[in-house]
Amino acid sequence: MIILKGGSHMVSIKKTMDRKEFLFLLWRRLFRPMIILFAFYYSTKFLIAVLREDGSERFLTIVILSLMIFLALLYLIGLIIRKMSDRIYAGLSDTTKFNLRRIGRISYFIVVVITAVILYKTWANNPILVAIYGAMLLFDVMNNLLRWLKK
């Protein structure tokens, strides 16, 4: 490795590349773009073939594509809202941030309690589904508690 010093910064030039760097560079510049292009080509070809025909495959494909577009839009809107809320949150005082975190935790547990009451009341109608939802709720609560305890 040759290190050149000039001005306020240093420039390093590597003459050799090890195997890991070579494979990573090969993956990033050659294989990954090829795989993406092939996937895009065959996906487009499949969609054109399916949309030309009538039947349940066409309907199912349209529903799945609509859901994918809807979820992508929700994700992008969430990113925009997250950036805006981070900017607003950064300008708040420390006591306001603390109070907002406290309100968030309290409201989270209120939602958990209300959901648990709803699950308890619907236990007689469908106990298997309620058990699955209850397990998911319990897992979510445990995950959040562990995350809060790590902070």
C-alpha positions as CSV (number, residue, x, y, z in Angstrom):
1,M,0.0,0.0,0.0
2,I,1.3,3.4,-0.9
3,I,0.2,6.4,1.2
4,L,0.5,9.9,-0.3
5,K,0.4,12.9,2.0
6,G,-0.8,16.1,0.5
7,G,-2.4,19.1,2.1
8,S,-4.9,18.2,4.7
9,H,-5.8,14.7,3.6
10,M,-4.1,11.4,2.9
11,V,-4.7,9.3,-0.2
12,S,-4.0,5.6,-0.1
13,I,-3.5,3.6,-3.3
14,K,-3.7,-0.2,-3.1
15,K,-1.6,-2.1,-5.7
16,T,-3.1,-5.5,-4.9
17,M,-6.5,-6.8,-4.0
18,D,-7.1,-9.9,-1.9
19,R,-9.7,-12.6,-2.8
20,K,-12.4,-11.3,-0.6
21,E,-12.3,-7.8,-2.0
22,F,-12.2,-9.2,-5.6
23,L,-15.2,-11.4,-5.0
24,F,-17.1,-8.6,-3.4
25,L,-16.3,-6.2,-6.2
26,L,-17.3,-8.9,-8.8
27,W,-20.6,-9.5,-7.0
28,R,-21.4,-5.8,-6.7
29,R,-20.5,-4.8,-10.2
30,L,-21.3,-7.9,-12.3
31,F,-23.4,-10.6,-10.7
32,R,-25.9,-8.6,-8.7
33,P,-26.8,-6.3,-11.6
34,M,-27.1,-9.3,-13.9
35,I,-29.4,-11.1,-11.5
36,I,-31.6,-8.0,-11.1
37,L,-31.8,-7.5,-14.8
38,F,-32.7,-11.2,-15.4
39,A,-35.3,-11.1,-12.6
40,F,-36.8,-7.9,-14.0
41,Y,-36.9,-9.3,-17.6
42,Y,-38.5,-12.7,-16.7
43,S,-40.9,-11.0,-14.2
44,T,-42.0,-8.6,-16.9
45,K,-42.4,-11.5,-19.4
46,F,-44.4,-13.5,-16.9
47,L,-46.7,-10.5,-16.1
48,I,-47.4,-9.8,-19.8
49,A,-48.2,-13.5,-20.4
50,V,-50.5,-13.6,-17.4
51,L,-52.3,-10.4,-18.1
52,R,-53.0,-11.4,-21.7
53,E,-55.1,-14.4,-20.4
54,D,-58.4,-14.2,-18.6
55,G,-59.0,-16.2,-15.5
56,S,-58.2,-16.5,-11.8
57,E,-54.4,-16.2,-12.4
58,R,-54.9,-12.7,-13.9
59,F,-57.1,-11.7,-11.0
60,L,-54.7,-13.0,-8.4
61,T,-51.7,-11.4,-10.1
62,I,-53.5,-8.0,-10.2
63,V,-54.4,-8.3,-6.5
64,I,-50.8,-9.2,-5.5
65,L,-49.4,-6.4,-7.6
66,S,-51.8,-3.9,-6.1
67,L,-50.9,-5.0,-2.6
68,M,-47.2,-4.7,-3.4
69,I,-47.6,-1.2,-4.8
70,F,-49.8,-0.3,-1.8
71,L,-47.1,-1.6,0.7
72,A,-44.3,0.2,-1.2
73,L,-46.3,3.5,-1.0
74,L,-46.9,3.0,2.7
75,Y,-43.2,2.3,3.2
76,L,-42.2,5.5,1.4
77,I,-44.8,7.6,3.2
78,G,-43.5,6.1,6.5
79,L,-40.0,7.2,5.6
80,I,-41.2,10.7,4.8
81,I,-43.1,10.9,8.1
82,R,-40.2,9.5,10.0
83,K,-37.8,12.1,8.6
84,M,-40.3,14.9,9.4
85,S,-40.9,13.6,13.0
86,D,-37.1,13.3,13.6
87,R,-36.6,16.9,12.6
88,I,-39.4,18.0,14.9
89,Y,-38.3,15.7,17.7
90,A,-34.7,17.0,17.5
91,G,-35.9,20.6,18.3
92,L,-37.7,19.7,21.4
93,S,-36.3,20.1,24.9
94,D,-35.1,17.1,27.0
95,T,-38.1,17.3,29.4
96,T,-40.5,17.3,26.5
97,K,-38.7,14.3,25.0
98,F,-38.9,12.5,28.3
99,N,-42.6,13.2,28.7
100,L,-43.3,12.0,25.1
101,R,-41.4,8.8,25.7
102,R,-43.4,8.3,28.9
103,I,-46.7,9.0,27.1
104,G,-45.7,6.6,24.4
105,R,-45.0,3.8,26.9
106,I,-48.2,4.3,28.8
107,S,-50.3,4.4,25.6
108,Y,-48.6,1.3,24.3
109,F,-49.5,-0.6,27.5
110,I,-53.1,0.8,27.3
111,V,-53.4,-0.6,23.8
112,V,-52.0,-4.0,25.0
113,V,-54.5,-4.2,27.8
114,I,-57.4,-3.2,25.5
115,T,-56.3,-5.9,23.0
116,A,-56.0,-8.5,25.8
117,V,-59.5,-7.6,27.0
118,I,-60.8,-8.0,23.4
119,L,-59.1,-11.4,23.1
120,Y,-60.5,-12.5,26.4
121,K,-64.1,-11.5,25.3
122,T,-63.8,-13.3,22.0
123,W,-62.3,-16.5,23.5
124,A,-65.6,-18.4,23.3
125,N,-66.0,-17.8,19.6
126,N,-62.7,-19.0,18.2
127,P,-60.2,-20.1,20.9
128,I,-57.5,-21.3,18.4
129,L,-57.3,-17.9,16.6
130,V,-57.4,-16.0,20.0
131,A,-54.5,-18.2,21.2
132,I,-52.4,-17.4,18.1
133,Y,-53.1,-13.6,18.5
134,G,-52.4,-13.8,22.2
135,A,-49.1,-15.5,21.6
136,M,-48.2,-12.8,19.0
137,L,-49.2,-10.1,21.5
138,L,-47.2,-11.7,24.2
139,F,-44.2,-12.0,22.0
140,D,-44.5,-8.3,21.0
141,V,-44.8,-7.2,24.6
142,M,-41.7,-9.3,25.6
143,N,-39.7,-7.9,22.7
144,N,-40.6,-4.3,23.6
145,L,-39.8,-4.9,27.3
146,L,-36.4,-6.3,26.4
147,R,-35.7,-3.4,24.1
148,W,-36.6,-0.9,26.7
149,L,-34.5,-2.7,29.4
150,K,-31.4,-2.6,27.1
151,K,-31.7,1.2,26.8
